[in-house]
């Protein structure tokens, strides 16, 4: 015989054929409710993990973590400043840049852009662009050749392909705002394809070409910065800027993309709360199941008590019975959630192909697919929370069963 007795009795109670079929229905409903809640929460957390991964691997690997823009005139002697920034704690890499704000023109098509003039070697240490350039890299930008690297959305809107010429309209250097813009010819050298909103705003050219167009000689307008702790990028960048001999405007990725990060965290929190409430409702169906089970097993409880069973043994038996139902639901939900979470992107992609509806519009969101990344820690968190709720749900009916007296039960029988 199994030991302790409470486990054996609880197992027998859960396996015994019930006279009341409604109890069986409520029991199955509670198991399915728990399974759905567990699987949905695992699936949702995996999706949020995927969004955080894409935020870090796509946006935060491409855009600078921090940025310094000169508050006055262009910085001519920028090399000592770059060296000083590289020596600051928390800063991993620094790259100078010169922005070009104007219009790209291809036939009758126009596109407002902000092209970054960068040093390909230094910028590659700040932004990981190579994986999204279809086998190319920023080194395709050569000084004097006026090459461009543009986001895929810009390329599609202008009808360009690699090797095509495109005109960039820029204000005349030092103009008063009323002078006619100057047209400069560029060549598309590579296409940046991130699969999201950044494809419509990112563009690069060589630093020396940008300096020549703005007549800056060797001066730059600011620095792109990469830090070792992305969540502390604003503090690290601000601290570094305070010790520089030149005044700079300081910004970080939190200003341009921080809303995405905060939205992910907000959705994660709301999802956990809502789905935990769903699991709580499903778990507390066990209360109804056990209350009816106690009423059905009054005769058995009376016999066990007359044979010497204590109140805590009776309570333990019904706790075990309720936990067995809960564990079944948790295991089923965990298995389904694990299988779905590892294939979520493919499943959603298949649904999009069948229905013709896209869940994420790349013109609005920073990616155009539903990402997923399963973490075992999420599985343990979800299953642990569910089992805790189930255990709490078993306390009242089990306590009530332990307080019943044999004479009351036999008299009712």
C-alpha positions in Angstrom: 0.0 0.0 0.0 1.2 3.5 -0.8 2.5 5.7 2.0 1.3 8.1 3.3 -2.3 7.0 3.4 -3.6 10.5 2.3 -1.9 10.1 -1.1 -3.4 6.6 -1.6 -6.9 7.7 -0.6 -6.7 10.8 -2.8 -5.5 8.7 -5.7 -8.4 6.2 -5.2 -10.9 9.1 -4.8 -9.8 10.6 -8.1 -9.9 7.2 -9.9 -13.2 6.0 -8.5 -16.2 6.1 -10.7 -18.5 8.9 -9.8 -22.2 8.5 -9.3 -22.8 12.2 -10.2 -21.7 12.8 -13.8 -21.9 16.5 -13.3 -18.8 16.3 -11.0 -16.9 14.6 -13.8 -17.9 17.4 -16.2 -16.8 20.1 -13.8 -13.5 18.2 -13.2 -12.8 18.0 -16.9 -13.7 21.6 -17.4 -11.3 22.7 -14.7 -8.5 20.6 -16.1 -9.1 22.1 -19.6 -9.3 25.6 -18.2 -6.0 25.2 -16.4 -4.4 23.7 -19.5 -5.6 26.6 -21.7 -4.4 29.2 -19.2 -1.0 27.7 -18.8 -0.4 27.2 -22.5 -1.7 30.7 -23.3 0.6 32.3 -20.7 3.7 30.3 -22.0 2.8 31.3 -25.5 2.4 35.0 -24.6 5.6 35.1 -22.6 7.5 33.4 -25.5 6.1 36.1 -27.9 7.2 38.9 -25.6 10.7 37.3 -25.3 10.8 37.2 -29.1 9.9 40.9 -29.3 12.6 41.8 -26.8 15.1 39.7 -28.8 14.2 41.4 -32.1 14.4 44.8 -30.4 17.9 44.0 -29.2 19.1 42.1 -32.3 17.6 44.4 -34.9 17.0 47.9 -33.6 19.6 48.1 -30.9 22.2 46.4 -33.1 21.6 48.9 -35.9 20.8 52.2 -34.3 23.4 53.8 -31.9 22.8 53.3 -28.2 23.8 56.9 -27.7 24.3 59.9 -29.8 26.1 63.2 -29.4 25.3 66.1 -31.7 27.4 69.3 -31.5 25.5 72.2 -30.0 27.4 74.9 -32.0 29.8 74.6 -34.8 31.1 71.4 -36.4 33.9 69.7 -34.5 37.2 70.0 -36.5 39.5 68.2 -34.1 37.3 65.2 -33.4 39.9 62.5 -33.0 40.9 63.4 -29.5 37.3 63.6 -28.5 36.6 60.2 -29.9 39.6 58.8 -28.0 38.4 60.4 -24.8 34.9 58.9 -25.3 36.4 55.4 -25.9 38.2 55.6 -22.6 35.0 56.4 -20.7 33.5 53.6 -18.6 30.7 51.7 -20.2 31.4 52.9 -23.8 32.4 50.1 -26.2 32.8 52.0 -29.5 32.5 55.5 -31.0 32.0 56.6 -34.6 31.9 60.1 -36.0 29.1 61.1 -38.3 27.8 63.9 -40.5 24.0 64.0 -41.3 22.6 64.9 -44.7 19.0 66.0 -44.7 17.4 66.3 -48.1 15.3 64.6 -50.8 16.1 61.6 -52.8 14.9 61.9 -56.4 14.4 59.2 -59.0 12.4 60.4 -62.0 9.1 61.9 -60.6 9.5 60.1 -57.3 10.7 61.9 -54.2 11.6 60.7 -50.7 12.6 62.8 -47.7 15.7 61.2 -46.1 18.3 61.7 -43.4 21.5 60.1 -44.7 24.2 59.4 -42.2 27.8 60.1 -43.4 29.9 57.6 -41.5 33.3 56.0 -41.5 32.5 52.3 -42.5 35.2 50.8 -40.3 34.3 52.8 -37.2 30.5 52.6 -37.7 30.7 48.8 -38.0 31.9 48.7 -34.4 28.8 50.7 -33.3 26.1 49.2 -35.6 25.9 45.6 -36.7 24.5 46.2 -40.2 26.3 43.4 -42.1 23.6 40.6 -41.4 20.9 42.8 -43.0 22.9 43.9 -46.1 22.4 40.7 -48.1 26.1 39.6 -48.0 27.5 43.1 -48.3 28.8 45.5 -45.6 29.4 49.2 -45.1 32.8 48.8 -46.7 31.1 49.0 -50.1 31.0 52.8 -49.3 34.3 54.2 -50.8 35.4 57.8 -50.3 34.8 59.9 -53.5 32.5 57.4 -55.1 29.3 58.8 -53.5 27.8 55.5 -52.8 24.6 54.9 -50.7 23.2 52.2 -48.5 19.5 52.6 -48.2 16.6 50.9 -46.4 14.5 48.5 -48.4 11.4 50.5 -48.1 13.1 53.6 -49.5 14.5 51.5 -52.4 11.1 50.1 -53.2 9.4 53.5 -53.0 11.9 54.9 -55.5 12.0 51.8 -57.7 15.7 51.4 -57.3 18.1 48.4 -57.5 21.7 48.0 -56.6 23.9 50.0 -59.1 21.2 52.5 -60.0 21.9 56.2 -59.9 19.8 58.4 -57.7 19.8 62.2 -57.0 20.1 63.7 -53.6 18.8 67.3 -53.3 20.5 69.2 -50.5 20.3 72.9 -49.4 23.3 74.9 -50.5 26.0 75.0 -47.8 25.7 78.3 -45.8 22.6 79.3 -47.7 19.9 81.5 -46.2 17.1 79.1 -46.8 15.9 80.7 -50.0 18.6 79.4 -52.3 17.7 76.6 -54.7 18.8 73.2 -53.5 21.7 71.5 -55.2 21.4 68.2 -56.9 24.1 65.6 -56.2 24.3 62.2 -58.0 24.8 59.0 -55.9 24.9 55.3 -56.7 23.0 52.7 -54.7 25.6 50.2 -53.4 23.6 48.0 -51.0 20.1 47.6 -49.6 19.4 47.4 -45.9 16.6 45.0 -45.1 15.5 44.8 -41.5 11.9 43.9 -42.3 10.3 46.8 -40.4 9.9 50.5 -40.0 13.6 51.3 -39.9 13.8 50.3 -43.6 12.0 53.5 -44.4 14.4 55.9 -42.5 17.9 54.5 -42.5 20.5 55.5 -45.1 24.3 55.7 -45.1 27.1 57.3 -47.2 30.8 57.7 -46.6 31.9 60.3 -44.1 34.2 62.0 -46.5 31.5 62.4 -49.2 29.2 64.0 -46.6 31.9 66.3 -45.4 32.6 67.4 -49.0 29.0 68.1 -49.8 28.6 70.3 -46.6 32.1 71.8 -47.1 33.2 70.7 -43.6 36.8 69.7 -44.5 37.6 67.1 -41.8 35.0 68.3 -39.3 32.1 66.2 -38.0 28.7 67.0 -36.5 28.6 64.4 -33.8 29.3 60.8 -32.6 27.5 57.5 -32.5 28.1 55.6 -29.3 27.7 51.9 -28.4 27.6 51.0 -24.7 27.9 47.7 -22.8 24.6 48.2 -20.9 21.8 49.3 -23.2 19.3 50.1 -20.4 21.8 52.5 -19.0 22.7 54.1 -22.3 21.3 57.6 -21.5 23.2 57.8 -18.2 26.5 56.5 -19.7 26.2 58.9 -22.6 25.3 61.9 -20.4 28.2 61.2 -18.0 30.7 60.9 -20.9 29.5 64.1 -22.5 29.9 66.1 -19.3 33.7 65.7 -19.4 34.1 66.8 -23.1 35.6 70.2 -24.1 32.8 70.8 -26.6 29.1 71.2 -25.8 26.9 68.4 -27.3 23.2 67.6 -27.3 22.8 64.1 -25.8 20.3 61.5 -26.8 19.9 57.8 -26.6 17.9 55.0 -28.1 15.4 55.3 -25.3 14.2 58.6 -26.8 13.6 57.2 -30.3 12.8 53.6 -29.6 12.2 53.5 -25.8 8.4 53.5 -26.4 8.7 50.1 -28.0 10.6 48.7 -25.0 8.1 50.1 -22.6 5.2 48.8 -24.6 6.6 45.3 -24.6 7.0 45.4 -20.8 3.5 46.8 -20.4 1.9 44.2 -22.6 3.9 41.5 -20.7 2.7 42.7 -17.3 -1.0 43.0 -18.5 -0.9 39.6 -20.1 0.5 37.9 -17.0 -2.1 39.5 -14.8 -5.0 38.7 -17.1 -4.0 35.1 -17.8 -3.2 34.5 -14.1 -6.8 35.6 -13.4 -8.0 33.1 -16.1 -6.0 30.4 -14.4 -7.3 31.4 -11.0 -10.9 31.0 -12.3 -10.1 27.7 -13.8 -8.3 26.6 -10.6 -11.2 27.6 -8.4 -13.5 25.3 -10.4 -11.6 22.7 -8.4 -13.4 24.1 -5.4 -16.7 23.1 -6.9 -15.4 19.7 -7.9 -14.1 19.0 -4.4 -17.1 20.3 -2.6 -19.3 18.0 -4.6 -16.8 15.2 -4.2 -16.9 15.6 -0.4 -20.7 15.4 -0.4 -20.5 12.3 -2.6 -17.8 10.6 -0.3 -19.5 11.3 3.0 -20.0 7.6 3.6 -16.4 6.8 2.8 -15.2 9.6 5.1 -17.3 8.2 7.9 -15.9 4.7 7.5 -12.3 6.0 7.4 -12.8 8.1 10.5 -14.4 5.2 12.4 -11.3 3.2 11.4 -9.0 5.8 13.0 -8.3 8.2 10.2 -7.5 11.7 11.6 -8.9 15.0 10.2 -5.5 15.9 8.6 -5.4 12.6 6.7 -8.9 13.2 5.3 -7.9 16.8 4.4 -4.7 15.5 2.8 -6.7 13.0 0.7 -8.9 15.7 -0.8 -5.9 18.0 -1.3 -4.2 15.2 -3.3 -7.4 14.6 -5.3 -7.6 18.3 -6.3 -3.9 18.6 -7.0 -4.0 15.5 -9.3 -6.6 17.2 -11.4 -4.5 20.4 -11.4 -1.3 18.7 -12.2 -3.0 17.0 -15.1 -4.1 20.4 -16.5 -0.7 22.0 -15.8 1.2 19.1 -17.6 -1.2 19.2 -20.5 -1.0 23.0 -20.8 2.8 23.1 -20.4 3.3 20.5 -23.2 0.9 22.3 -25.6 2.5 25.7 -24.7 6.0 24.4 -25.3 5.1 22.9 -28.7 3.2 26.0 -29.8 5.8 28.4 -28.5 8.7 26.9 -30.4 6.6 27.0 -33.7 4.7 30.3 -33.1 6.3 32.2 -36.0 5.7 29.4 -38.5 2.1 28.9 -37.3 1.3 32.6 -37.5 3.0 32.8 -40.9 0.8 29.9 -42.2 -2.3 31.7 -40.9 -1.3 34.9 -42.7 -0.8 33.0 -45.9 -4.2 31.3 -45.6 -6.2 34.4 -44.6 -4.2 37.0 -46.5 -4.1 39.2 -43.4 -0.8 40.4 -41.9 -0.8 40.7 -38.1 2.0 43.2 -38.0 2.3 46.0 -40.6 6.0 46.8 -41.2 5.0 50.4 -41.8 3.8 50.7 -38.2 5.8 48.1 -36.3 9.6 47.5 -36.2 9.2 44.0 -37.5 6.7 42.3 -39.9 6.4 38.9 -38.2 5.5 37.4 -34.8 8.7 36.4 -33.1 9.1 33.8 -30.4 11.7 32.7 -28.0 10.9 30.0 -25.4 12.6 30.3 -22.0 12.5 27.4 -19.5 12.4 29.9 -16.7 9.0 31.0 -18.0 7.7 27.4 -17.9 8.8 27.0 -14.3 7.3 30.3 -13.4 3.9 29.6 -15.1 3.6 26.0 -13.8 4.7 27.0 -10.3 2.1 29.9 -10.2 -0.6 27.6 -11.5 0.2 24.8 -8.9 0.1 27.4 -6.1 -3.3 28.6 -7.2 -4.6 25.1 -7.4 -3.3 24.3 -4.0 -5.0 27.3 -2.5 -8.2 26.2 -4.2 -8.1 22.8 -2.5 -7.8 24.2 1.0 -11.4 25.1 1.8 -13.2 21.9 0.6 -10.4 19.7 2.2 -10.7 21.6 5.5 -14.4 21.1 5.4 -14.1 17.4 4.8 -11.7 17.1 7.8 -14.2 18.7 10.2 -17.1 16.3 9.4 -18.0 14.0 12.2 -18.8 10.3 11.7 -22.1 10.5 13.6 -23.2 13.3 11.3 -22.2 11.5 8.2 -23.7 8.1 9.2 -26.9 9.9 10.3 -27.2 11.6 6.9 -26.5 8.3 5.2 
